[in-house]
Structure formats: structure tokens, C-alpha cells
Amino acid sequence: MKKFLALMLALVMVFALAACGEAETEETTPATEPAGEETTPAEETTPAAEPVTLNIGYMNNYGSLWGLAAAKEMGYFEEEGITLELTSFDNGPNIIAAMENGSVDIGYIGDGAHKLCVQGNASIIALSHISNGDAVIGGPEVNSIADLKGKTVAYSSGTTSENILVQALATEGMTLSDIEAMDMDASAIVTAMLSGQVDACAIWSPNSAAVLDGMEEAKVIADNVMFADQSIALSSWIAMPESVESNHDVLVRFLRALFKGMDYAANGDNEGGYMEIATWVAGILGTDPNETYKEYTSGDWMTGEEVYNGVADGTVAGYYEFQQELMLANPDSGVTEEVPVENYVAFDLMTEAGEGLYA
């Protein structure tokens, strides 16, 4: 009898445990979708942009970084899945050389280095701005362009420094052969000028400010404004010609973010004004924001929308055509044959990047 009761008790416990298991299974099993209700398959979800790291070559001034810094701080590159690795250079030709050896993906150049684009060494992927930060500066014994004759003048070949110097000399019927031209990099130019090793120099912002602030008798004898009716100084973003095709989508993403940064920074209408942009630029350069702020007058800052519309109506092409005409007229430029601007300016990238923003 006792064995019978023990057996019955065991059976009751087994049934109870089974019931509990069924209850737990029913509570944890996901409910099925009601009939007729469609679900979106996971594979139909729009994928995020594939993360990519881009090595960027820039120069140590406001003009090189104004739009890029704004796009970075506002999170526009992050939205495009782009991480930036930034490297500074003294001039545009050095940036192009770094691109050629594969250490830089995208670079910034001033007006002088554009001749290398005409010659096929690099392709322009976006207009940045029109510069007015270049100057010829005279020392104690140089008070005019005419005074440059026979004097020792420091400049940097292949850059905006050479361009502004050649333009200034031409106003007095002179060429580089009429002066003692000393070719050196930007930092060396400042040192040579302040130490009295040269009589004058041709240089760009902010190095021009360093010379003027550091030498009491230094004075500007020529600048971009002087030639505004007969010249144009363009600054651009560039990539290798083969990259324009092979990395087309990535470059469009980069420009889309850059254009948004330019829209924010161009007019100083944002809440922090130009000082906010200067602070962001100074953060990259490791400089005093108050000093960097002085450079905001060194360019005609264009919005991304202005660049996009300028491509559509031919204005941007006209800028580059005029720039090339000036090179062809300058025997020292190295450009001897006319090249269609569409051969080295990627208008399609600027158009595609802007279509998603402004069209």
C-alpha cells in the first residue's frame, strides 16, 4: 500500500512539472504575426555607408581648413561614415607628391599648384574658395614693386607665392630674371625675411602676417586685391586622376560632407560667427584662435550650394579656364598648351554631391 501511494505521489509531481514547462514555453514563445500583415525583411533595410578612413593633406592656414573643420565639428563626415586622418604640408606641390606615393588620398592646394593639375598630375574634385591672402612684402629698402629690381627676393616655386611675385614684377616690365630670386619653403621665407637675409618676399597667409608682425619696416607692396580685375587665385580640393573613377562614391560622400561644412562656415552667419570657425581651425593647427581669426578676411568663402550652382551655370568652369589663360600667358608657369578644363576638373563629382543637397 505504501509503495502504491509513493508511486501515485511521484506521478502527480511529474504531471505538475510538465504543466509548468508547458506554461513557461507558452510565455516565452514569440507571438506570430497576424495573418495578412507584411513584415519588412532585414535585407531590405537601407545599409549605412561603409566606414572609410581618408588621409587628408592640408596646409597650415585658415583657408585650407575652414570648410573641412566645420564639416568635421558638425558631424557631417561622421554621417557619411568617413574618418579623417589629417597631415600638414608646407605647400601644394608637396601634397601632390604625397598623393603620388599613396600616403594622401585627398589634398588641398592653393593657386600655384593648379598648374600640376593642368599637366595631369592631379584632378580637381571641388573648388574651395577664391583667395586674397597672397602678398609681396618689402623690407626696409623696398618700398615699391620697382624697388625689387636687382634685390634678393624669397619665394616658393610652384605655389601662389610665385604667382603673385610674377604678377607684381610684370607691372613694371620685369620677370624673375630681373631679381635675385631665392626659392625656399614657407617657414624658411619667414626666417630669411625676419633675419634680413633677403630684401623682400612673396608669401601667403598666415606667414605674411608673421613677417608683417615681426618686422617693423615691412610693408605690403602687392597683393591679390591689386590684381583683382585681371587675375584670379583659386584654391581647390584634389585627388589622383585614377581615384576619381575608382573611388567615385567615396569622393562624392566626402564632398557632400564638405559642402555642408562650407554652407555652415562661409558667411559667418552661424551662431558663433567666424570666430567659431577660427577656433575649430586653430584646434587642428595648434594655434591661438585669436590669431587664426585674423585670416578670415583672406578669401572669398563660397558655400557648397554656390559651387554646385556655379558648376551648373558654367561659372566654375569659367574660373578654371581664366586661371589656365593666366598660366599660358606666364612663360614661367610651365604650362605651354591649352588643356580642356574638363580633363582635370571633376565637375560630375561636384554635381552628384550637390544633387542630394540642393536639387
CORMOMO-V319868 format. One record per pair of residues at least 4 apart in sequence whose C-alpha atoms are under 6 Angstrom apart, sorted by the first residue. I is the first residue (numbers start at 1). J is the second residue. Records with the same first field share a line. If there is no record, write none. Layout:
I = J / J
This chain:
25 = 29
49 = 81
51 = 81 / 82
52 = 82
53 = 82 / 83 / 84
54 = 84
55 = 85 / 104 / 105
56 = 85 / 86 / 104 / 106 / 107
57 = 87 / 88 / 95 / 107
58 = 64 / 88 / 108
59 = 64 / 88 / 89 / 90
62 = 66
65 = 69
67 = 261 / 262
68 = 258
69 = 280 / 281
70 = 74 / 261
71 = 76 / 258 / 261
72 = 77
76 = 257
77 = 82 / 257
78 = 82
80 = 253
92 = 109 / 113
93 = 113
98 = 103 / 104
99 = 103 / 104
106 = 238 / 239
107 = 237 / 238
108 = 236 / 237
109 = 235 / 236
110 = 235
111 = 160 / 233 / 234 / 235
112 = 158 / 159 / 160
113 = 158 / 159
116 = 121
117 = 121 / 122 / 123
122 = 239 / 240 / 241
123 = 238 / 239 / 240 / 241 / 344 / 345
124 = 237 / 238 / 345 / 346
125 = 237 / 238 / 346
126 = 236 / 237
127 = 236
128 = 235 / 236
129 = 235 / 300 / 301 / 302
130 = 233 / 234 / 299 / 300
131 = 233 / 299
132 = 224 / 298 / 299
133 = 204 / 205 / 298
134 = 203 / 204 / 223 / 224
135 = 202 / 203 / 222 / 223
136 = 201 / 202 / 220 / 221 / 222
137 = 200 / 201 / 219 / 220 / 221
138 = 142 / 200 / 218 / 219
139 = 199 / 200 / 218
140 = 217
142 = 147
144 = 221
149 = 178 / 179
150 = 178 / 179
151 = 179 / 180
152 = 180 / 181 / 198 / 199
153 = 181 / 182 / 198 / 199 / 200 / 201
154 = 182 / 189 / 201
155 = 161 / 183 / 201 / 202
156 = 161 / 162 / 183 / 184 / 185
157 = 162
161 = 202 / 203
165 = 202
169 = 174 / 175
170 = 174
174 = 178
188 = 192
190 = 211
191 = 195
192 = 197 / 198
193 = 198
203 = 208
204 = 208
209 = 213
210 = 214
211 = 215
212 = 218
227 = 231
243 = 247
244 = 248
252 = 349 / 353
255 = 259 / 353
256 = 353
259 = 304
262 = 266 / 303 / 304
263 = 303 / 304
266 = 301 / 302 / 303
268 = 273 / 274
269 = 273
272 = 276
275 = 293
278 = 282 / 289 / 292 / 293
279 = 289
282 = 286 / 287 / 289
289 = 293
306 = 310
308 = 351 / 354
310 = 314 / 315 / 316
311 = 316
327 = 333
328 = 335 / 336
341 = 345
354 = 358
355 = 359
